[in-house]
């Protein structure tokens, strides 16, 4: 029984795309909802007397919201569907570790979520005629890569909770907006009150989004960018380590509680 | 095909779940699903578990197939512990759970099989050949490209079997594989299961249908309230009612009257039970029962009466009723 890892990853992603990622529901998450967020952000900026909104936070921030919502909701529906359809116990009962399946699914959801991000970039470039400085291209690409990695780490972490119990899965749904606010997707991080920033700082995506925002500035303070990258990567790795530890614990806990299925 | 090597050993398995009651002041109430179950299955054997709904059959299967951890007790599959050696057991076992659950409805049958073949880490070069072979065995060739949601229950169940056999496991756990399937479809599935045992597979089958257990199994365990209340070969179980006849009476509003009559005959009635308008009486002396009922035949209390030999199902009903708490 030798399997090609790449073929395994592709097959898993293929199922994910077929089953959920490319559904009408995902279209709503990836296109309609971010467009509404960005539209409201744009109108608020106009009402505040600004001729041009903060393109990164208002438009690209909307795209990041799409990416985040896709990650939270699609992951949640994946697992609750598997639970309801009885496929979760088949996955757990197979020789492939649950962690690997969740890792690939989370990756697929993030890749799907980048559609939203790409659309927001297109809007910024085509509607608002913004073109990022060529000199910033490398920091932008690097920040983007780190941001996707940070999203993957936190998505994987949350997916394990969703598997662990039906109740925690539902609870994670409610965290969609609070985390989006804490990670400052749609406004500068500095707007957050000081007393709550410690909580934001524990989220790798907050550092990654800040880094991406900095990369879009005409003049980059490379010192700050390095710091944001380091924190984003470091905290992401902490989440990965916790997830790795959680993985075997969750595997045992669901086998004790019998939460692998719901009838 | 059965040999002396032990495939499954279950020793004093217990499983307790907790159900939560109340909203504000929540209480956790223990629910005993399995209580002290022990048995062994030899390699190449077809072992049946029968019992009413909620008896603990599926929970037992899930513990043995590494999906649940027993609250206490031990179990091993081919010598590997079901709690700590899941990685050694899972490539050797396959399982199906009855009904329509356990498949991706929006995918085709072929895509479902490919997906699970990857989960079972099959060699990509041999996946196509293996799937073709299995589709042939379960009679789904030609329908593999259709979405599973368009399959009938019987076809889904056959796809379940193909999925469980993908990695050519040594042991199969089949939980009610013929539930909800028409008689013809169920017969086809039983034929496939028989073929599996002929190929040397060890099978643990749970079913509600006694004739199915009798037809397929080498040993049958009757489970009730989380315990094994009888375990033997089908022939030995049937012998418990050897010489017994069953008198089945259809009665309109007369069940109490008939039961009173039966009380007077209690030494010759081994077992009786009422289900709706049907009264079933197991006895070695059916003529005496019929004589006692003769006066009621003249009135219209009894609408139909039938005498037949006791079947394994009658034995099962007797065992389960005797063990009612």
Interface residues (C-beta under 8 A of the other chain):
Chain A: X1 X2 X3 X4 X7 X8 X11 X12 X14 X15 X18 X19 X84 X85 X86 X87 X89 X90 X91 X92 X93 X94 X95 X96 X101 X252 X255 X256 X257 X258 X260 X261
Chain B: X17 X62 X65 X66 X67 X68 X69 X87 X90 X91 X95 X97 X99 X101 X102 X103 X104 X105 X106 X107 X111 X114 X115 X116 X118 X119 X120 X121 X122 X123 X124 X163 X167
